[in-house]
Amino acid sequence: MNQEPKEPGEDLLWGQLSQAWRQGGTEQEQRQIEEAAAVAARERTASFSRSILRRNLREWLASAVVLVSGLATASSAGTWSGRAGGVFLALGALYVGVWIFHNGKDLPAPGPGARTSEHLAHEVAQLERQARLLEQIRWHYLAPLLPGVLLMLASGLEGAARRGALSGAMGATLWASLLLPFTLVTLVFAGVDALNQRAARTLRLRQQQARELAGIPQDPPATLPLDQQERGPGG
């Protein structure tokens, strides 16, 4: 999960239609614009939903592959840490798959006769859901996999300790050889997190644009007392 779901080939026509829809005109012009904008918004919503589904299918497939790999390692590893790493990796993959299923699913789209404003409100909610998913990647996607990966890397140390090869020149060479995979794991996990945080910021920007177009007010700051959130800052 390294990028935000996005629909292909937007955005010029939608931008023109949405601007015209917001500016208004005569009753007949407004009705024609509303119809065209609603169609464009419906297609935009459907395209985004397909992107979400494709992303989720990729992630579920990846989780299944990691799950099977972890179970295979748990049954065949020659060290305790290797077997434990396989179990933790399989459990982490299972958790990730379930988490994506519950939190990454597409929201129900508005009906065929929905107006442009309804499609925009749905888009705002959809973007909120997907942005939160990406923002929580480090805790619900990377963190569950990390213990299994580290234990599997540590299995080399356990095997060397059994052979008494952790001291002397051989031990120094072994420690140096293990430094590279640990470093690579750190860089990969940090890179995946950074990419997803950037993707979440992109979705937040798009959500803000959809809010402004639909006239949906921004959420009140979380630091405000509840009574002020209900009244508004100047209420």
QUIVEN-V725372 format. One record per pair of residues at least 12 apart in sequence whose C-alpha atoms are under 8 Angstrom apart, sorted by the first residue. I is the first residue (numbers start at 0). J is the second residue. If there is no record, write none. Layout:
I|J + I|J
This chain:
0|54 + 0|58 + 0|191 + 0|195 + 1|191 + 1|192 + 1|194 + 1|195 + 1|198 + 2|194 + 2|195 + 2|198 + 3|129 + 3|130 + 3|133 + 3|195 + 3|198 + 3|199 + 3|201 + 3|202 + 4|47 + 4|50 + 4|51 + 4|54 + 5|46 + 5|47 + 5|50 + 5|51 + 6|43 + 6|46 + 6|47 + 6|50 + 7|46 + 13|36 + 13|39 + 13|40 + 16|32 + 16|35 + 16|36 + 17|36 + 17|212 + 19|32 + 20|32 + 20|33 + 20|36 + 21|212 + 33|114 + 33|115 + 36|115 + 37|113 + 37|114 + 37|115 + 37|118 + 40|115 + 40|118 + 40|119 + 41|118 + 44|108 + 44|118 + 44|122 + 45|108 + 48|105 + 51|103 + 51|104 + 51|105 + 52|104 + 52|105 + 55|99 + 55|100 + 55|103 + 55|104 + 58|96 + 58|99 + 59|96 + 59|99 + 62|92 + 62|93 + 62|95 + 62|96 + 63|92 + 63|93 + 63|96 + 65|88 + 65|89 + 65|92 + 66|88 + 66|89 + 66|90 + 66|92 + 66|93 + 67|89 + 68|85 + 68|89 + 69|84 + 69|85 + 69|86 + 69|87 + 69|88 + 69|89 + 70|85 + 70|86 + 70|89 + 71|85 + 72|84 + 72|85 + 72|86 + 73|85 + 73|86 + 78|154 + 78|157 + 78|158 + 79|154 + 79|157 + 80|150 + 80|151 + 80|153 + 80|154 + 80|157 + 81|150 + 81|151 + 81|152 + 81|153 + 81|154 + 82|151 + 83|147 + 83|150 + 83|151 + 84|146 + 84|147 + 84|148 + 84|149 + 84|150 + 84|151 + 85|147 + 85|151 + 86|147 + 87|144 + 87|146 + 87|147 + 88|143 + 88|144 + 88|145 + 88|146 + 88|147 + 88|148 + 89|147 + 90|143 + 91|143 + 91|144 + 91|147 + 92|143 + 92|144 + 94|143 + 95|139 + 95|140 + 95|143 + 98|139 + 102|128 + 102|132 + 103|128 + 103|129 + 103|132 + 105|125 + 106|125 + 108|121 + 109|121 + 116|213 + 119|209 + 119|210 + 119|212 + 119|213 + 120|209 + 120|210 + 120|213 + 120|215 + 122|206 + 122|209 + 123|206 + 123|207 + 123|209 + 123|210 + 126|202 + 126|203 + 126|205 + 126|206 + 127|202 + 127|203 + 127|206 + 129|199 + 129|202 + 130|198 + 130|199 + 130|200 + 130|202 + 130|203 + 131|199 + 133|195 + 133|196 + 133|198 + 133|199 + 134|195 + 134|196 + 134|199 + 136|192 + 136|195 + 137|192 + 141|188 + 141|192 + 149|181 + 152|177 + 152|180 + 152|181 + 219|231
